[in-house]
């Protein structure tokens, strides 16, 4: 059952508690029976060994907010009536191929909701989960076989039952709108354990601010909802890791946590043990510390027109979006494009140039080119810029190198975590420059890779220098 606990934890994040902490085999069926049910019309269930789609909804209902403190932090039920999908993911599992992936749908994506017309997709949940299922089928031809839901109160309870979840914070941060505030005395960059309340504010934040040089600065204004999805996915990985460790180290504690948290979920009325087994078989070999082993994809979108009725909206970015949706429709691994797109590449930048602010500026410029920023740091001075990549991410490294103005030596580095590529900016770096007449998938201009080598040449007689950047501080 250890593999089963780990597998489901990695598969569905919040249902991490359902499968990731179920403990002793005899109690599994009882725990599944404890989940409150919702009567829904879903697609005909597939056979136990066949692929299926699970819809995971994070509800923003404020019905639980009864005290003045809760209403101040999250809004009152009278002011924030109804419910919307604060998080919407489709989890695809294929037990035969032992594979799966999660697709996040941006809440501002404009869709044609049956009976409501053009709305943002999160508005569908205001009419209940059936409306979301019907919208996904009508607009994207996606079948949903099972449904899982967690609301604000449930999410807080799950995190607190886990004893909190550690998250790396590079600076004091806050978002008054979401209720996130983390400004401890004597703050220094590092991993901090977030309790349920702060974790909820962290994953909900669309207006994150960081205290930089004594000033509060907004850090996500370019694409607030997409950055929020990035935080959610990072947090869900950390939650999975914590569930894994607790399952391994203390099965009795895992059972207690499951008893406290499983009733806080909701599921469709047909979800049973065989469906949980699909999650187990699909994700049982996933490494909780390897981002590449669990695919989390955000449906590709671009900013659409601002309308009086809907405000700023997102629309599908084709043909990339259809490649992702095809995987959900066909119940197979998502089709791979000819080459990775910048939006699929997480890049961390380390400053080895000796010039102040180089890493921050380079990271910002790469983000403007469509790459996903994964943090910045410092490194011993180097003459030659290096583009370090996780094993299996060489093509992503080639794409990044194509944006570095003709510099960048490719080096495989298995120590990188929670990023695909790590750029060590050297003295030869000038600026981030989009490749001329080259598509993101065209890697012909990128330098050839080299074997792992020291970041700098070490003169004879000098103290040895590390051959790789310092350990990634975001690995909590």
Buried (B, 14 or more C-beta within 10 A) or exposed (E): BEEBBBBBBBBBBBBBBBBBBBBEEEBBEEBBEBBEEBEBEBBEBBEEEBBBBBBBBBBBBBBBBEEEEBBEBBBBBEEBEBBBBBBBBBBBBBBBEBBBBBBBBBBBBBBEBBEBEEBBBBBBBBBBBBBBBBBBBEBBEBBBBBBBBBBBBBBBBBBBBBEBBBBBBBBBBBBEEBBBBBEEEEBEBEBBBBBBBBBBBBBBBBBBBBBEEEEEEEBBEEBBBBBBBBBBBBBBBBBBBBBBEBBEEEBEBBBBBBBBBBBBBBBBEBBBEEBBBBBBBBBBEBEBBBBEEBBBBBBBBEEBEEEEEBEEBBBBBEEBBBBBBBBBBEBBBBEEBEBBBBBBBBBBBBBBBEEEEBBBBBBBBBBEBBBBBBBBBEBBBBEBBBBBBBEEBBBBBBBBBBBBBBBBBBBBBEBBBBBBBBBBBBBBBEEBEBBEEBEBBBBEBBBEBEEEEEBBEEEEEEEEEEBBBEEBEBBB
